[in-house]
Amino acid sequence: MSSTGNHHKHPPLARPELGEWGHNEIALLGAPCSLIKMLAESIAESMHTRRNVCYVDADHAEADTYDAATFQFNGLYTDKIHSRRLDFQSNPSVYGRRAILSNQDLILVNGNHFAAKEQIVFLHSKKIESLQRKTDRLTNVIAVIEIDTDLNACPFLNAFLHTHTRVFGSGEQHTLIPWLDKRITEAPVKGLVLAGGKSVRMGTDKSMIQYHGIPQREHLMQMLSSLLLPTYLSCRPGQADEIKTDFPLIPDRFTGLGPYGAILSAMMFAPDYAWLVVATDLPMVTMDTLRQLIEYRNPSKVATAFHNPSTGFPEPLITLWEPKAYPVLLSFLAQGNSCPRKALINSDVQILEPHDPQWLMNVNTPEEAEEAKAKARAG
């Protein structure tokens, strides 16, 4: 017999701001499906070079038009040369849908069939009665588009509108897409200094070596905070009581995974933020290094990273990770991989050439530390 009398919940986790499908989801409803799809296509065409836009719809074909033999498979992955298609019979839960669409910047949903966190309502004479039957889906109406009926003719909508709801009259519809584009904001950035390594090859705590007159971890945190980024120090759980710093700590919750665990621990702490992560192994990082990453950041990618000429690969020890990297890194971990470089190589990442390759000098031994000190003194 089981008892729930003494049941204790697991420690609370910070939950990302997700809807039914993912981040930035908007249901379009109140018009014929053909008009809704036409608007979705126009939005996607306008944004496709800068943002990942997805459209969620129901199939309007008859069910018996499907090839029954094909659906003896539970799933069917098809490489269509210019795109890939995955058909599967199981109906994913809300958690499954979010995982599938986690890399999307904007998810447009046919609201005649499905719900979403925000809504844009069409006022179309042929769909007014249908819209009245769907008012339970109007939880956050961000815009109203007057097609051939105006808002005054639909008093039932007044209860669902807010002061921030934008009304587009018949002569203003061309301003909808620019307005919508501006609403999609980049995730704010936090800074994270990796200082949880055991420094085995160095023989002393790498984060405490002074290349610029103060311990390297303090130097990096001061640079990040001077860019007005809320900045944190990553450490091992056992270090937390020993570290003396004015900056807040994020102890590893994924222990034994090195930098990978530290990055995931930060994302678990604040999943709706991008994280500019830099390790104390890189003593030649400057303000210009950090500014280049921020200036050329691509929030539609999983991360923005430098190409390291000495390795030929993306440099994982200084990378700006977007919120969409969180499920990606968890997926790699579930498949037995905990190498941040491998995650960068095998993900959709923005790669930058560093203005100065010396920024990426990696220090792991006393000899390398002395070389870096000499370079720092030389300016």
N, C-alpha and C positions, 0 to 999 in steps of 0.2 A: 504494500500500500504506500502510495506517495502522499506527502503532505506539503502544502504550500504555506503552512503557518510560519515557518522560519525562513521563508525564501527571501534572499537578498538580491537586489538587482546588481548587475555589473556596474563598474564605475562609468559615469556618463561620458559620452563622446561628443565632441563638437560636431554638429551636423551641418553639412553644406546646404546652401539655399537651393534646393531642387524642387521641381514640380513633378508632374506625372511622367514627364519624358526626360527632363534634364534642366540645365541652366537656360535662362532666356527663352522660355517657351511661350508662344502666343497662339491662342485659338482664333481662327477667322470664321465667323458664323453670321447667318442672317441673309445669305445670298445663295443662288444656285451653285452647286459644286464646281461647275465649269468656270464661273467667275472667280470663285475662291482660288482655284488652282492657277488661273491666269495671273491674279495678283501675286501669289506666292512665287510664280516663275519670274515675274518682273522684279520682285525684291531680290531673288537669288541672282538674277542676271546683273543687277546693279552692284551687288556686294561680293560677287564670287572671287574677285582677285584679292580681297582683303579678309573675307570671313568665310567660315564653313557654315553653309546654310542647308538645313534638312527640311523636307516636307513630309508630314505624316498624313496619310489618307487611307480610306477604305477602298477596296477593289470594287468597282461598280459593274464588273462583268458578272455574268451568271456563274454560280458555283460549278455547274456541270460542264463548263467549257475547259476546265482543267484536265490535263492528262492523268487519269486515275493511276496508270502504271507508274508514272513518275513519282507519285506520292505513296508508293510502297516504301520509299526512303523516309526516314525521320527528318533528314536534312539534305539539302542539295546546294552545293557551292558551285557556282558557274563563273568562269573567267570569260567575260564578254569583250576581251581585248582592251577596250577603253574604260571599262568599269567592271566591278565584281558584284555578283548577286548571290544572296544567301536566302534560300527558302527553307523553312522548317515548319513542322506540324504543331509543335508545342506552342502554347500561348504564354509568352513570357510575362512574369509578374511586373509590377512597377519597378522593382529593383533590377530585373533583367533588362527592361527597356532602357533604364538609365545607363546601365553598363554598355549596352550596344551603341547608344548615342552620346557617349561621354565626351567625344572629341568635337562636338558641334558647338558653334558660337551662337547660333540662332536656330530654333526649332519652330517651324510654322506648322500648325495643326489644323486640319479641316474640322472646325468646330461643329459642323452639322453631324459629325459622327463621334468625335472624341472631345474630352475636356482638357483644359490646360490652365496653368496658374494665372495667366493674364489673357484678356480677350480684346479683339477688335471686332466691333459689331457693324455689319452692313445694314442699311435701311433700304430694303428692296421690297417693292409692293407685293411680289409673288411669294415672299417668305415671311411676312409679318406674323401670320398666324402660327407658323412653325417656330418662329423666334419666341413667341409668347409661351410656347410649351417647353422651351429650353431655358427659361430664366434661372433655373437652379444651377446652371453652368456659369452664370454671370457673377463671378466672385471678385473680379478686379478688372473692370472695363477701362482700358487705357485710351481707347479711341472709338469714335463713331464715324462711319462714312455714309454720308447721305447720297444714295444712288438716284432713286426716283421718288423718294419719300423723305420728308424732313422730320426732325426730332419732335416738333410740335404735334405731329400726327401720331406720335407713339408715346403717350403719357405714361404707359406702364414701365417704360425704361427709366423714368426719373429716380426711382428707388434704387437703381443700380449704378448710377453715375456719381462721380466724385468731383471735387474741385480741380483735380489734376486731369480729368478726362478731356481729351482733345476732340473737338468736333470738326470734321472736314466736310465743308459744303461742296456742292456740285462743281464749283469753280476752283476748289482748293485741293483736289485729289492728287495733283502732280507734286504737292509738297509732302505727301505721306511718307514716301520712301526716305528722303533726306531726314525727316523728323525721326523716323524709326531707327535709322542708322546712328543718329546721335544718342539714342537711348541705350545703345549697347556699349556699355562702358568697360574699360579694361579693369581687371581685378587689381586692387591696390597691392603694393609690394611691401613685404617685410624683409629684413636682413637677417641672415643666420651665419654665424662664424663657427666653423667646425673645430672643436678643441678637445674632442673626446678620444683621440688616438692614444695608444700606449707608448708611442715613440721608442720602440724597441731598438731600431737601428741607430737612432740618434743618441740613446743612452741617457737622455734628459728630456723633460717635457718640452716638445717643440713649440707649444703655444706660448711659452714663457721666454723664449729667446728674444733678445733685443737687437733688432736690425735698425730701428729708427728711434732709439732712445727710450722706448717703453716696450713692455712685453708685446709680442706680435698680435696676440688675441685682442689686447686693448687697442692697439694701433688700427686693426681692421674694424673693430666695432666703432671706434671714433669716426673713421672714414664713412662707414655706412650711415651712422646717425647724422653726420654732417649733411648727407643728402636727404635728410628729413624722413628716413626710413625707420620705423620702429624696429629695433635691433635686439637680437637674442644671441646668447651663447649656448651652443650645443655641448653637452658633456655626458660622460658616463654616469649612471646612477650613483656610483660610489664617490664620484668627484663633487657632487652637488654641495655637500657640507664643508668641503675644503676650499672651494673657490671663493675668493673675495673680489667682488666686482660690483659696480653700480648697475650693471645691465642684467635684465632678467635671464634666467636659465631655462633651457628645455632639456631635461634629462632624457636619455634614450629610452624609448618604450619598446623598440625593436632591438634587443641587445644581441651582441655578437655579430652584427652585420656591418660594422664600420660606418663609413659615410652614408651608405645606403639606408641603414637604420636611422641615422640622424636626420636625413632628409624626410623620411616617412614619419618620424616622430614630430617634426615641425608641421607637416601637412595634417597630421592627426590633431594637432593643437589648434590650427587655424586653417581649415580646408578651403575656405573661400578666398584665400590670399595667394598671390604669387610669392615665391621665396627666392631672393637673390642669395645664393649660398656660396661662401668662399672659405677655403681651408687655410689654416695657419701654415701649411706646407709651402705656400706661395708668397715668399717675402718681397717679391718685386711688384706686386699688385699696387697700383696707384689710383688716385681719384679718376684719372682719365680711363683706366681700365673699367671701373664701375660705371662711369658715364657712358662709355661705348655700349655696354650691355643694355643699359636702360634706354638709351636713345634709339638703338636699332632693335629693340625688343619686338618680337612678333607674337602677340597674344593668341593668334589662331593656331600656333604650333604648340607642341607639348612643352618645349623649352627653347631658350635661346642660349647658345654656347659658342665658345671660341674653337676654331680649328687650331690644334697644336701642331706646328710644323715639325717638331722633333719626334712626335709619335705618329703623325698622319691621321689622328683620330680626334673627335671632339674631346675637349678637356672637361672632365666632370667635376674637378675641384673648384671651379668657379663657373657657375651656371645659373641662369634665371629660369626657375621651374614654374610653369603655369599651374593653376588649380587642376586642370585636366590631366596633369601628370600623376596625380594621386592614384586614380584607378589603374593607370598604366603601370606604375611601379609595383602596385600590389599584384597585378596580373603576372608580371615578370617573377616576382617573389614566389607566387603560387606554382610557377613552373620550374622552380629550383634555381633561379638566377638572382643574385644580389650584387651585381656589378653595375654601378651607375654609368660607366662608359658603354657597356653593352646595351643598356637601356637607351642611351642617346643614339647609338649607331643604328638601332633597330626601331626607332620611332620617328615621327614626323617632326623634325627639329629645324630651327633656324640656325644656320652656321655662319659665324662671322670670322673674318680674318683679323687678328689683333693688330692694332696700329703699331704695336711694339711687341714682337715675339718674346722679348726678355721678360715680359709680364708673367709668362707661364713657367718660368724657371721653378722646378720642383726640388725641394730640399729635404733630404731624409737622413743624411749622415753628418757628423761633425765637420768633415772636410768640405762638404757642400755648403754648410752653414757659414764657414769662414769665407768661402768664395762669395757668398751672397752679401755678407757684411762688408767686404771690400767693395763690391759693386755699389752697395747703398751709400757708402762713404764717398765714392767717386761721383755720386749724383746721377 
